[in-house]
Amino acid sequence: MNGQELVATPTRQPKSAATDANHFVLTFENNRLAGQLFGQFDENLKLLEQRLNIAAHPRGNSVAIKGDVTATNQARRALDFLYARLQSGGSVELSDVEGAIRMALAADDQLTLPTLERRARLSMAQISTRKKTIAARTPTQDAYMRALERSELVFGVGPAGTGKTYLAVAQAAQLLERGAVDKIILSRPAVEAGERLGFLPGDMKEKVDPYLRPLYDALYDMIPGDKVERAITAGVIEIAPLAFMRGRTLANAAVILDEAQNTTSMQMKMFLTRLGENSRMIITGDPSQVDLPRGVKSGLVEALDVLKGVEGISVVRFKDTDVVRHPLVGRIVQAYDALYVPRPDDAPAVQDDTPVEPQE
């Protein structure tokens, strides 16, 4: 993917005193930040030791790193990045350490993504709102976040737990705070319950809330709760059931369609053609978890094929190695992927290559 390079540059860097190829000492000028960097009971350093097979011995505001030359340099880059994050006012949790390690490993794997540097410093895309700053935790997340910044229409496709929806909502919140858009529109097909919305109790918001809970959770992470409620009341954040999107033009908005694998071909075409002036559209889904009736083709799968190569559209595909939830989730995804073999009568739902011309 081509796009503008976004580099988070630390304001100050730790001093390094090399003693031999596999052993060096990093010294951090701020004792308080060094303590936060190492973690409670040095848990962050212990994670580095476990993941990179190195030894990390803290002493005051310094840490001695020993091990294989490649692994120790990866540890240096990860610590440099995390220390810069602390200097800029952010926090460092174990998940942030895990992400920095993944990015350091990816840089040494010489991935072809244009977002990675093989210089001494890690470059990670970030999304910032008043409440929270999120840095990419995997190379694919990095590519996705940069695609969200530069493209008007982005598909984020892959297994659960990779951050597709969370980052989409974060980007929408960032655009709203910047004033780049006037509103956020959230949509999701309601097929999981196996019932029509009209038979669910409550008003429209109460009917669709259960389906949009993951989007709400992400919103409350990015925007203070009272502001979210006021924005929903004022229509700045809109809950728009997919079934009622027909005929609308969505202008000056950040529009998110979640669980898009459960759209039909006609629904997907209808949704895509709602894109209006000065709007951004983000579509997320997992083609391996289609809940449509057998024989009904997934609109997401079809769109990825039909729109291949169309200018202005970015497609980012996540893998099980991009899962950023509990490490066990990634192993569960791998186990199911290894087990599942599509049956012949499943194929039309997600694999049928017969040309389809949906009618709106």
NORZIWO-V42019 format. One record per pair of residues at least 24 apart in sequence whose C-alpha atoms are under 6 Angstrom apart, sorted by the first residue. I is the first residue (numbers start at 1). J is the second residue. Records with the same first field share a line. If there is no record, write none. Layout:
BEGIN
I=J ; J
END
This chain:
BEGIN
7=123
10=84
22=66 ; 67 ; 68 ; 69
23=65 ; 66
24=64 ; 65
25=63 ; 64
26=62 ; 63
27=61 ; 62
28=61
31=61
34=61
74=104
77=121
99=137
102=138
103=138
129=174
131=222 ; 223
132=222
144=316
152=280
153=281 ; 282 ; 313
154=282 ; 313 ; 314 ; 315
155=283 ; 284 ; 315
156=284 ; 316
157=284 ; 285 ; 286 ; 317 ; 318
158=286 ; 317 ; 318 ; 319
159=286
161=323 ; 324 ; 325
162=322 ; 323 ; 324
166=218
172=254
181=252 ; 253
182=252 ; 253
183=236 ; 237 ; 253
184=237 ; 253 ; 254 ; 255
185=237 ; 238 ; 255
186=239 ; 240 ; 256
187=240 ; 241 ; 242 ; 257
188=257 ; 258
189=242
249=274 ; 276
250=274 ; 275 ; 276
251=276 ; 277 ; 278 ; 279
252=278 ; 279
253=279
254=279 ; 280 ; 281
255=281
256=281 ; 282 ; 283
257=283
258=284
259=284 ; 285
260=284 ; 285 ; 300
261=285 ; 286 ; 287 ; 290 ; 298 ; 300
262=290 ; 291 ; 292
263=298 ; 299
264=298 ; 299
265=299
266=358
268=299
294=349
295=348 ; 349
296=349
297=349 ; 350
298=349 ; 350
END
